[in-house]
Amino acid sequence: MIPITKPVFDKSEERLVAKVLQSGWVTQGPKVAEFENLICEYTGAKYAVATTSATTALFLSLHLLGIDPADEVIVPSFSFIATSNVAVHVGATPIFADIDPRTYNIDPTQIERLITKKTRAIIPVDQIGLPADMDKILKIAKKYKLHVVEDAACALGSVYKGRKIGSFGDLACLSFHPRKTITTGEGGMILTNNKTWAEKLRILRHQGMSISDVARHKSNKIIQESYPVIGYNFRMSDLQAAVGVAQMAKLPKILVRRASLAERYNKAFNNSDIIIPPYVPENYVTNWQSYMVRLVPNKKITRNELMQRLLDDGISTRLGIMAAHLEPAYTKTMGKIFLPVTEKATKETMILPLYFQMTKLEQDYVIKQILQHVKS
Ligand SMILES: Cc1ncc(COP(=O)(O)O)c(C=O)c1O
């Protein structure tokens, strides 16, 4: 069976996790700090705050900004449902925007018409690793005094106009779920250039406690901590961070390999009139977190039939990105919303296998089967 993805682990993760176990310090501690520093160095963001997932990172960012039940947050519907859920988690209303039909990212021209007196923030998503059009989004945000919390869950390693993802907007959130370029099993991180926010986020993720466990542990005087705010337990463990530190050493070669596999897919599908490969605008670099194609509606085969035939051939694929506004969780409360570009894209797209260890033989088989099925 050819899987959709595979994490890239070797002895280095095992060694670092073993060291953490031997140290006896397994909760959030020095390894989390080391992982945060590596992500700062890599992305150019000044501060990084690790969390348990991108979902908790996004939630904490909105909470930090004081987004509340009176507020609206503009989000693309064409995203994993966590993007809009986090607005609901802080009691706000997600306002769904349509996407650009080529990049599949939020369409900046749609954002402006959705802005009301209640709008407080925009959550652009770098969908499957392709950066959102941050220049245009930040310009709109500045004009209307809105916050920008970038959902960069998929985008570690991607580059927008010469700058790595993670250093735009007010806050950017990463995910380390196994479908991402590097993984810690589960995990997330908030990136920001704002020192005060970073300090508040560290307190919020740690039950609102005024002092970190490491600082208390190192002190030779007894310390009475205080709890200035109501916080959460969103701590990443040092075991997870050890995996992250080992993964960071591999990130450059993971990106090179993913790009070369994506290029092979592009070449194979460039002349097809049924399989449309992804579009990457000039001056954008994607990390190819996923390789998503569009199947042009045709008389020979539907997208779901193609996915089933590939599964029968031993090839895993996944539906393209969901449309959150069509899910019962939202239709129940928000009624019918029409987003034509999103609805078409969610029906016509599918994700193909792409992983570091994928051999040319495996990829050639995937390509051959797809081209054969769409022809016959
Ligand atoms: C765009 C986007 N946002 C948020 C998330 C949530 O990430 P996590 O699983 O780390 O909470 C995902 C996960 O797939 C995602 O793709």
The ligand as a Gaussian input file, in Angstrom:
#p B3LYP/6-31G(d) Opt

LIG

0 1
 C       -4.944000      24.724000       8.113000
 C       -4.929000      23.990000       9.424000
 N       -5.189000      24.658000      10.556000
 C       -5.181000      24.052000      11.755000
 C       -4.911000      22.716000      11.864000
 C       -4.938000      22.072000      13.215000
 O       -3.674000      21.595000      13.566000
 P       -3.482000      20.683000      14.876000
 O       -3.854000      19.303000      14.480000
 O       -2.012000      20.798000      15.188000
 O       -4.341000      21.255000      15.922000
 C       -4.646000      21.961000      10.720000
 C       -4.392000      20.530000      10.822000
 O       -4.431000      19.781000       9.892000
 C       -4.661000      22.619000       9.461000
 O       -4.430000      21.943000       8.336000

